[in-house]
């Protein structure tokens, strides 16, 4: 292990620590500093959907809605499996990758240990994304069961209807939260790609990705459009 670390240059170690710190702290710090993001605002719309559902005799629309969400998450989960397989294959072919990268001009020479570390970091993000998507699918399936457990329209003003509607909205919001976490892992993965060429390219790429993510989640037109009715 010590020999492995000795083959990795200090800029790459700093880049790894910075990447892990940003990946881990982005969500809690952004919510703490900027408040609720677009997903938080969509919770009120989910509650409104659950209330409207109680008025419908046939809930085919609601079932189709949840199934559409499951299909969307399923696509990302399946894609992530292919990404993981590809990264495992790249780690097994690290030698030729090192030779090709070292043949590029204007970039520092890299060792096989460095490339394995970088690809393993990408692999770790892909695994996190897969678990996020997998759990989001499970939560959407739970929400689908709650749609089936909703009482008849004649009981729409009952305590049971209020409880089922509130629980359905929260379950759907949790599923969306984990889906967003998986997509965010993709964002960080794409921001990490320049690191394969140079550790110094990671920092501007990471900063740009974080700015884009913050704008989309807190300052975009979609964020303003998600403002719930007063």
C-alpha positions in Angstrom: 0.0 0.0 0.0 2.8 2.4 0.9 4.6 1.6 -2.4 1.3 2.3 -4.2 1.0 5.7 -2.6 4.6 6.6 -3.3 3.9 6.3 -7.0 1.2 9.0 -6.8 2.3 12.6 -7.1 1.1 15.1 -4.4 -1.1 17.2 -6.9 -3.1 14.1 -7.6 -3.5 13.3 -3.9 -4.7 16.9 -3.3 -7.1 16.6 -6.2 -8.5 13.3 -4.8 -9.0 14.9 -1.4 -10.7 17.9 -2.9 -12.9 15.8 -5.1 -14.1 13.6 -2.2 -14.7 16.6 0.0 -16.8 18.4 -2.7 -18.7 15.3 -3.5 -19.5 14.6 0.1 -20.2 18.2 1.3 -21.9 19.7 -1.7 -25.5 18.7 -0.8 -25.5 19.5 2.9 -23.5 22.8 2.6 -25.6 24.1 -0.4 -28.8 23.4 1.5 -27.5 25.0 4.6 -26.2 28.1 2.9 -28.8 28.5 0.1 -31.9 26.9 1.6 -34.2 24.5 -0.1 -33.5 23.6 -3.7 -35.9 22.8 -6.6 -36.6 19.3 -5.1 -37.7 20.9 -1.8 -40.2 23.1 -3.7 -41.5 20.2 -5.6 -42.6 18.6 -2.3 -45.6 21.0 -2.2 -46.6 20.0 -5.7 -46.4 16.4 -4.7 -48.8 17.1 -1.8 -51.1 18.9 -4.2 -51.0 15.9 -6.5 -51.9 13.6 -3.6 -54.8 15.7 -2.6 -56.1 15.8 -6.2 -55.8 12.0 -6.4 -58.3 11.6 -3.6 -61.0 13.1 -5.9 -60.6 10.6 -8.7 -62.6 7.5 -9.0 -60.1 5.9 -11.4 -56.5 6.5 -10.6 -55.0 5.3 -13.9 -53.4 8.8 -14.3 -51.6 8.5 -10.9 -50.4 5.0 -11.6 -49.1 6.0 -15.0 -47.3 9.0 -13.4 -45.5 6.9 -10.9 -44.7 4.2 -13.5 -43.2 6.9 -15.7 -40.9 8.0 -12.8 -39.9 4.4 -12.2 -39.0 4.0 -15.9 -36.9 7.2 -15.9 -34.9 6.0 -12.9 -34.6 2.5 -14.3 -33.0 3.9 -17.5 -30.3 5.6 -15.4 -29.8 2.5 -13.2 -29.3 0.3 -16.3 -26.9 2.8 -17.9 -24.9 2.9 -14.7 -24.4 -0.8 -14.8 -22.8 -0.4 -18.3 -20.6 2.5 -17.0 -19.4 0.3 -14.1 -18.6 -2.5 -16.5 -16.7 -0.1 -18.8 -14.6 1.3 -15.9 -13.7 -2.1 -14.6 -12.5 -3.0 -18.1 -10.5 0.3 -18.2 -8.8 -0.5 -14.9 -7.8 -3.9 -16.3 -6.3 -2.1 -19.3 -4.5 0.6 -17.3 -1.1 -0.2 -18.9 -2.0 0.8 -22.5 -3.9 3.9 -21.1 -0.7 5.1 -19.3 1.3 4.6 -22.5 -1.2 6.7 -24.6 -1.4 9.5 -22.0 2.3 9.7 -21.6 2.6 10.1 -25.4 0.5 13.2 -25.3 2.5 16.5 -25.3 2.1 19.3 -22.8 0.9 17.0 -20.0 2.9 15.5 -17.0 3.8 11.9 -17.2 1.6 9.6 -15.2 2.2 6.2 -13.5 -0.1 3.2 -13.7 -0.9 3.6 -10.0 -2.1 7.1 -10.7 -4.4 6.0 -13.5 -5.8 3.1 -11.4 -6.5 5.6 -8.6 -8.3 8.0 -10.9 -10.4 5.3 -12.6 -11.2 3.7 -9.2 -12.5 7.1 -8.1 -14.8 7.3 -11.1 -15.8 3.7 -10.4 -16.7 4.7 -6.8 -18.9 7.5 -8.1 -20.7 5.1 -10.5 -21.3 2.7 -7.7 -22.8 5.4 -5.5 -25.0 6.5 -8.4 -26.2 2.9 -9.0 -27.2 2.5 -5.3 -29.0 5.9 -5.4 -30.9 5.0 -8.5 -31.7 1.5 -7.1 -33.1 2.9 -3.9 -35.1 5.6 -5.8 -36.7 2.8 -7.8 -37.7 1.0 -4.6 -39.1 4.2 -3.1 -41.2 4.9 -6.2 -42.5 1.4 -6.1 -43.5 2.1 -2.4 -45.3 5.2 -3.6 -47.1 3.1 -6.2 -48.4 0.9 -3.4 -49.6 4.0 -1.5 -51.6 5.0 -4.5 -53.3 1.7 -4.4 -53.9 2.1 -0.6 -55.6 5.5 -1.0 -59.2 5.6 0.2 -62.2 6.1 -2.0 -63.2 9.7 -3.0 -66.1 9.6 -0.5 -63.5 9.5 2.2 -61.3 12.2 0.8 -61.8 14.4 3.9 -61.0 11.7 6.4 -57.9 11.4 8.6 -56.9 8.3 6.6 -56.9 10.2 3.3 -54.8 13.0 4.8 -52.3 10.5 6.2 -52.0 8.5 3.0 -51.7 11.7 0.9 -49.0 13.1 3.1 -47.1 9.8 3.2 -47.3 9.4 -0.5 -45.9 12.9 -1.1 -43.0 12.3 1.3 -42.2 8.9 -0.2 -42.2 10.4 -3.7 -40.0 13.3 -2.6 -37.5 10.9 -1.0 -37.3 8.9 -4.2 -36.7 12.2 -6.1 -34.0 13.1 -3.6 -32.1 9.9 -4.2 -32.5 10.1 -7.9 -31.1 13.6 -7.7 -28.1 12.2 -5.7 -27.5 9.7 -8.5 -27.6 12.4 -11.2 -25.2 14.5 -9.1 -22.8 11.6 -9.0 -22.8 11.7 -12.8 -22.2 15.4 -12.7 -19.1 14.9 -10.5 -18.0 12.0 -12.7 -18.0 14.2 -15.8 -16.2 16.9 -13.9 -13.5 14.4 -13.0 -12.7 13.4 -16.6 -10.1 16.2 -17.1 -8.2 14.8 -14.1 -7.2 11.9 -16.3 -4.9 14.3 -18.2 -3.7 16.5 -15.4 -4.5 17.1 -11.7 -4.5 20.9 -12.3 -7.4 20.5 -14.8 -9.7 19.0 -12.1 -10.0 22.2 -10.1 -11.5 24.5 -12.7 -13.6 21.6 -14.0 -14.9 20.9 -10.5 -15.6 24.6 -9.8 -17.5 25.0 -13.1 -19.6 21.9 -12.4 -20.5 23.2 -9.0 -21.5 26.6 -10.3 -23.7 25.0 -13.0 -25.3 22.7 -10.4 -26.0 25.5 -8.0 -27.5 27.7 -10.7 -29.8 24.9 -11.9 -30.9 23.9 -8.4 -31.3 27.4 -6.8 -31.4 30.1 -9.4 -32.7 28.7 -12.7 -36.0 29.4 -14.4 -37.1 25.9 -13.4 -36.5 26.8 -9.7 -38.7 29.9 -10.0 -41.4 28.0 -11.9 -41.5 25.4 -9.0 -42.6 28.0 -6.5 -45.7 26.5 -5.0 -49.0 28.4 -5.0 -49.6 30.6 -2.0 
